Amino acid sequence: MKIAIGCDHAGFDLKKDILDLLHSLSVEHIDCGTDSAESVDYPDFGEKVSRHVSSGDAERGILICGTGLGMSMVANKFPKIRAALCSDMLTAKMSRLHTDANVLVLGARIIGKEMAKEIVKTWLNTPFEGDRHQRRISKIEALEEQLKTDESQRSQ
């Protein structure tokens, strides 16, 4: 599995810890920045990670900002992205089991380092259940296609 990971300045320290975890688990990754705690704009890094996942260059993504809210909003603008803001292991597990979340979003100012690492491990190791949940994911995908069609027709 290849993971694209990115953060803003508020998530920089936590991203370093998550990168260490990914290395220890031998998880291939693409580091999309930022590379310091100097102030940056979260949409720039949310876009980079989301483009990798949306295009299939990475199977999943991890985004980190102060609360996780901004990165969630950015990521969920992209086709094929199902980003989930998780603050505990239960939400991480359910985001994979029921919604096949392909982007995990963490709030560095909300959760501690050890909790974040447990959330990441849970999220990485939980498979999608499929079955009735696939039917629901298919409805989300159909809605996404319909919205693209609607937008295309409006621009003509």
Stockholm file with secondary structure:
# STOCKHOLM 1.0

chainA/1-156         MKIAIGCDHAGFDLKKDILDLLHSLSVEHIDCGTDSAESVDYPDFGEKVSRHVSSGDAERGILICGTGLGMSMVANKFPKIRAALCSDMLTAKMSRLHTDANVLVLGARIIGKEMAKEIVKTWLNTPFEGDRHQRRISKIEALEEQLKTDESQRSQ
#=GR chainA/1-156 SS CEEEEEECGGGHHHHHHHHHHHHHTTCEEEECCCCSSSCCCHHHHHHHHHHHHHHTSSSEEEEEESSSHHHHHHHTTSTTCCEEECSSHHHHHHHHHTTCCCEEEEETTTSCHHHHHHHHHHHHHCCCCCTHHHHHHHHHHHHHHHHHHHHHHHTC
#=GC SS_cons         CEEEEEECGGGHHHHHHHHHHHHHTTCEEEECCCCSSSCCCHHHHHHHHHHHHHHTSSSEEEEEESSSHHHHHHHTTSTTCCEEECSSHHHHHHHHHTTCCCEEEEETTTSCHHHHHHHHHHHHHCCCCCTHHHHHHHHHHHHHHHHHHHHHHHTC
//
